[in-house]
Amino acid sequence: MKRSSMAAVFLSAACVMGSCGGGASSPAQPAPTVAPPTLPAPTPGTGAGGGGSCPLGKGNPEADCLAGSPRLQPAVEAAIDALVQKRPELFNTSEENGAGTRQYRVLDGSAYLDGVIANLQSAGLCAERTIDGERVALKDVNAYSEEWDLITAKGFIRRGVHAYQTTCTPASFPLEPADIVAFVRTGLWAYECNPPVATPPVTEAKLPLGCAGHVTATPKDRKNHPLPAAIHGPDVHWELREGADIVTLEPDWRWPENPYNKMLVPRGRLGMFLVCATLFDKEGCVRGQTIP
């Protein structure tokens, strides 16, 4: 098939560009002297998704998280203070985000968050990074947990009640990846056609015989947010359950290293097809048909 034109409707930009499940990032704000620190998402077992990291046990994936009154602020402040004292190389203590605030410039954002978490754990609390890798979740009981945003977009320590984000009831962590993935959204997102084929909306899942169809699977959480690959991993299973004589299911040549993207290529016949993607015990399918 000639790949001479492309009609695309994007259903999930995070799935199209790179790995499916990539979470949205907050726009970076320019810092006056240095760029904001890079905070990579944690890998399962060391941050979000590490279900064995807390002696208090697992959290509840259906916890309600709302802003309230923080209870663990003294522990958070003590963990930051201890890190400033023990790891001074992580900070520029001559530069503060407000004179006398002790909100120093952070020179290594990832090491800073990991150090605070380690200090909280040493104090007997359960603590880990949130799914986006940019905040800290902690608890001292399973009845609730708190989330704290401890670094500003400009790369300074954030302290006090301004660092507190939400309280989750009951505790929302730790969770295994299978607990975090609530469902898999599977669907066509683009056509690649020989001109002058007119294409219907991809939401109709109608594949013209003169086109190939890009299909993607997106693991999502219970709030319909796409999840980063560091959480869900690569082990998605694709299956063409119906219509093997109508279409073929092939690797997507544009993203051959991404297992969450595939292509549907018509065999020149009209008929129905059913394609499913399964991750853990969550399954998402798209039923479509070829058209002239």
C-alpha positions as CSV (number, residue, x, y, z in Angstrom):
1,M,0.0,0.0,0.0
2,K,1.3,3.5,-0.8
3,R,1.6,5.7,2.2
4,S,0.9,8.9,0.3
5,S,-1.7,10.5,2.5
6,M,-2.9,10.4,6.1
7,A,-6.2,11.4,7.7
8,A,-5.8,11.4,11.5
9,V,-8.0,12.2,14.4
10,F,-6.1,12.1,17.7
11,L,-8.0,10.5,20.5
12,S,-5.1,10.3,22.9
13,A,-2.0,12.3,22.2
14,A,-0.1,10.6,25.0
15,C,-0.5,7.3,23.2
16,V,0.5,8.6,19.8
17,M,3.7,10.3,20.9
18,G,5.8,7.6,22.4
19,S,4.5,5.2,24.9
20,C,0.8,4.7,25.5
21,G,-0.2,5.7,29.0
22,G,2.2,8.7,29.2
23,G,0.7,11.1,31.7
24,A,0.3,14.7,31.0
25,S,3.0,17.0,32.3
26,S,2.6,20.4,33.8
27,P,4.0,23.2,31.7
28,A,7.5,24.1,32.8
29,Q,7.9,27.6,34.2
30,P,11.2,29.4,33.5
31,A,13.6,29.8,36.4
32,P,15.5,33.0,36.9
33,T,19.0,31.3,37.0
34,V,18.7,27.5,36.3
35,A,16.1,25.2,34.6
36,P,13.6,23.4,36.8
37,P,14.9,20.0,37.9
38,T,13.8,16.9,35.9
39,L,11.7,14.5,37.9
40,P,11.5,11.1,36.2
41,A,8.5,8.9,36.9
42,P,9.5,6.1,39.4
43,T,9.7,2.5,38.2
44,P,7.4,-0.1,39.8
45,G,8.8,-1.3,43.1
46,T,10.8,1.9,43.9
47,G,8.0,4.5,43.8
48,A,4.4,4.5,42.7
49,G,3.2,1.0,42.1
50,G,5.6,-0.6,44.6
51,G,3.1,-2.5,46.6
52,G,5.7,-4.1,48.9
53,S,7.3,-0.9,50.1
54,C,5.0,-0.2,53.1
55,P,4.8,-2.3,56.3
56,L,1.3,-1.0,56.9
57,G,0.0,-2.8,53.8
58,K,-1.6,-1.8,50.5
59,G,-3.8,1.2,49.8
60,N,-7.3,1.4,48.3
61,P,-7.5,2.2,44.6
62,E,-11.0,3.7,45.1
63,A,-9.9,6.1,47.9
64,D,-11.5,9.6,47.8
65,C,-8.9,12.4,47.7
66,L,-9.8,15.9,48.7
67,A,-8.1,18.9,50.1
68,G,-8.4,19.1,53.9
69,S,-6.3,19.8,56.9
70,P,-2.8,18.2,56.9
71,R,-1.8,16.0,59.9
72,L,1.7,15.0,58.8
73,Q,3.2,18.4,58.3
74,P,5.7,18.1,61.2
75,A,7.0,14.8,59.8
76,V,7.4,16.4,56.4
77,E,9.3,19.4,57.7
78,A,11.5,17.3,59.8
79,A,12.4,15.1,56.8
80,I,13.3,18.1,54.7
81,D,15.4,19.7,57.5
82,A,17.3,16.4,58.0
83,L,18.0,16.2,54.3
84,V,19.3,19.7,54.1
85,Q,21.7,18.9,57.0
86,K,22.8,15.5,55.8
87,R,23.0,16.2,52.0
88,P,24.0,19.8,51.6
89,E,25.2,19.2,48.1
90,L,21.6,18.9,46.9
91,F,20.9,22.5,47.7
92,N,22.1,26.1,47.1
93,T,21.4,27.4,50.6
94,S,22.5,30.9,49.6
95,E,19.4,31.1,47.3
96,E,16.0,31.1,48.8
97,N,12.5,31.4,47.5
98,G,11.9,34.2,50.0
99,A,14.3,35.5,52.5
100,G,14.4,33.5,55.8
101,T,12.0,30.8,54.5
102,R,14.5,28.0,54.2
103,Q,13.0,27.2,50.8
104,Y,16.4,26.7,49.2
105,R,17.3,26.1,45.6
106,V,17.2,22.4,44.8
107,L,20.1,21.2,42.6
108,D,18.9,17.7,42.1
109,G,15.1,17.3,42.2
110,S,15.0,13.5,41.9
111,A,17.6,13.0,44.7
112,Y,15.8,15.5,46.8
113,L,12.4,13.8,46.7
114,D,14.0,10.4,47.1
115,G,16.0,11.7,50.2
116,V,12.8,13.1,51.8
117,I,11.1,9.8,51.2
118,A,14.0,7.9,52.8
119,N,13.9,10.2,55.8
120,L,10.1,9.7,56.2
121,Q,10.5,5.9,56.0
122,S,13.4,6.0,58.6
123,A,11.0,7.9,60.9
124,G,8.5,4.9,60.6
125,L,6.1,6.3,58.1
126,C,5.1,4.8,54.7
127,A,6.2,7.1,51.9
128,E,6.6,7.0,48.1
129,R,6.3,9.1,45.0
130,T,2.9,9.6,43.4
131,I,2.2,8.2,40.0
132,D,3.4,11.3,38.2
133,G,6.7,11.0,40.1
134,E,6.5,14.7,41.1
135,R,4.9,14.5,44.6
136,V,5.2,12.5,47.8
137,A,2.5,10.3,49.3
138,L,2.8,9.3,52.9
139,K,0.8,7.8,55.7
140,D,1.2,6.6,59.3
141,V,-2.1,4.6,59.4
142,N,-4.3,3.0,56.7
143,A,-7.3,5.2,57.5
144,Y,-5.9,8.0,55.4
145,S,-2.9,9.2,53.4
146,E,-1.6,12.6,52.3
147,E,0.0,14.0,49.1
148,W,2.6,16.7,49.3
149,D,4.2,18.8,46.5
150,L,7.6,19.6,47.9
151,I,9.3,21.3,45.0
152,T,8.3,24.4,43.0
153,A,8.2,24.6,39.3
154,K,11.2,27.0,39.5
155,G,13.2,24.4,41.5
156,F,12.9,25.5,45.1
157,I,11.9,23.6,48.3
158,R,8.2,24.1,48.9
159,R,7.3,24.1,52.6
160,G,4.3,24.5,54.9
161,V,0.6,24.3,54.1
162,H,1.3,25.4,50.6
163,A,3.1,22.1,50.0
164,Y,0.1,20.1,51.1
165,Q,-2.2,18.9,48.3
166,T,-4.8,16.3,49.4
167,T,-5.9,13.8,51.9
168,C,-7.1,10.4,50.6
169,T,-9.6,8.4,52.7
170,P,-8.7,5.5,53.2
171,A,-5.1,5.5,52.3
172,S,-4.5,5.5,48.5
173,F,-1.1,3.8,48.4
174,P,0.9,1.6,47.9
175,L,-0.7,-0.2,45.0
176,E,0.4,-2.8,42.5
177,P,0.3,-1.8,38.8
178,A,-2.7,-4.1,38.3
179,D,-4.6,-2.1,41.0
180,I,-3.8,1.2,39.3
181,V,-5.0,0.2,35.8
182,A,-8.7,0.6,35.9
183,F,-9.5,-0.1,32.2
184,V,-7.9,-0.2,28.8
185,R,-9.3,2.1,26.1
186,T,-8.8,0.6,22.7
187,G,-9.7,2.3,19.4
188,L,-8.8,3.6,15.9
189,W,-7.1,6.9,16.0
190,A,-5.9,7.5,12.4
191,Y,-6.1,6.3,8.8
192,E,-3.4,6.0,6.2
193,C,-4.8,5.8,2.7
194,N,-4.2,5.8,-1.0
195,P,-5.7,9.0,-2.4
196,P,-8.4,10.0,-3.1
197,V,-10.0,7.8,-0.5
198,A,-12.5,9.7,1.7
199,T,-12.4,8.6,5.4
200,P,-15.2,8.6,7.9
201,P,-14.6,9.7,11.5
202,V,-12.4,7.3,13.3
203,T,-15.0,7.0,16.1
204,E,-17.2,5.1,13.7
205,A,-14.5,2.4,13.4
206,K,-15.1,2.0,9.7
207,L,-12.0,1.1,7.7
208,P,-12.0,1.9,4.0
209,L,-10.5,-0.9,1.8
210,G,-8.0,1.6,0.5
211,C,-6.6,2.5,3.9
212,A,-4.7,1.0,6.8
213,G,-6.0,1.9,10.3
214,H,-3.8,2.8,13.3
215,V,-5.2,1.3,16.5
216,T,-4.0,2.0,20.0
217,A,-4.6,0.8,23.5
218,T,-4.4,3.2,26.4
219,P,-4.2,2.0,30.1
220,K,-6.1,4.4,32.3
221,D,-6.8,5.0,35.9
222,R,-10.2,5.4,37.6
223,K,-10.2,9.1,36.8
224,N,-9.8,8.4,33.1
225,H,-6.2,9.6,33.1
226,P,-3.7,7.8,30.9
227,L,-1.0,6.1,32.8
228,P,2.8,6.3,32.2
229,A,4.6,3.2,30.9
230,A,6.7,3.1,34.1
231,I,3.4,2.1,35.9
232,H,1.7,-0.3,33.5
233,G,4.8,-1.9,31.7
234,P,4.9,-3.3,28.2
235,D,3.0,-6.6,28.6
236,V,-0.2,-5.8,26.6
237,H,-1.7,-8.7,24.7
238,W,-3.4,-8.1,21.4
239,E,-5.9,-10.4,19.7
240,L,-7.8,-10.3,16.5
241,R,-10.8,-12.2,17.7
242,E,-13.1,-11.9,14.7
243,G,-12.5,-11.0,11.1
244,A,-9.2,-12.8,10.4
245,D,-10.3,-13.1,6.8
246,I,-11.3,-9.3,6.7
247,V,-8.2,-7.6,8.2
248,T,-4.7,-8.4,9.5
249,L,-3.3,-7.1,12.8
250,E,0.3,-5.9,12.3
251,P,3.0,-3.9,14.2
252,D,2.7,-0.2,13.6
253,W,5.6,0.7,11.4
254,R,5.7,4.2,12.7
255,W,6.2,3.1,16.3
256,P,7.6,-0.5,16.1
257,E,9.0,-0.4,19.6
258,N,5.6,0.6,21.2
259,P,3.5,-2.6,21.9
260,Y,0.4,-0.4,22.5
261,N,0.2,0.7,18.9
262,K,-0.9,-1.7,16.0
263,M,-2.2,-1.4,12.5
264,L,-5.2,-3.0,10.8
265,V,-4.7,-3.7,7.1
266,P,-7.8,-4.8,5.0
267,R,-7.6,-8.0,3.0
268,G,-9.8,-6.6,0.3
269,R,-13.1,-7.9,1.6
270,L,-16.1,-6.3,3.3
271,G,-17.0,-7.5,6.7
272,M,-16.8,-7.1,10.5
273,F,-13.7,-7.3,12.8
274,L,-13.1,-7.4,16.5
275,V,-9.7,-6.4,18.0
276,C,-9.0,-6.6,21.7
277,A,-6.1,-5.5,23.9
278,T,-5.6,-7.0,27.4
279,L,-3.4,-5.7,30.2
280,F,-3.5,-7.6,33.6
281,D,-7.2,-8.6,33.8
282,K,-8.4,-5.4,32.0
283,E,-9.6,-5.7,28.5
284,G,-10.5,-3.1,25.8
285,C,-11.9,-3.9,22.4
286,V,-12.9,-2.1,19.2
287,R,-15.5,-3.6,16.9
288,G,-15.4,-2.2,13.4
289,Q,-16.0,-3.0,9.7
290,T,-14.4,-2.5,6.4
291,I,-16.2,-0.3,3.8
292,P,-15.7,0.4,0.1
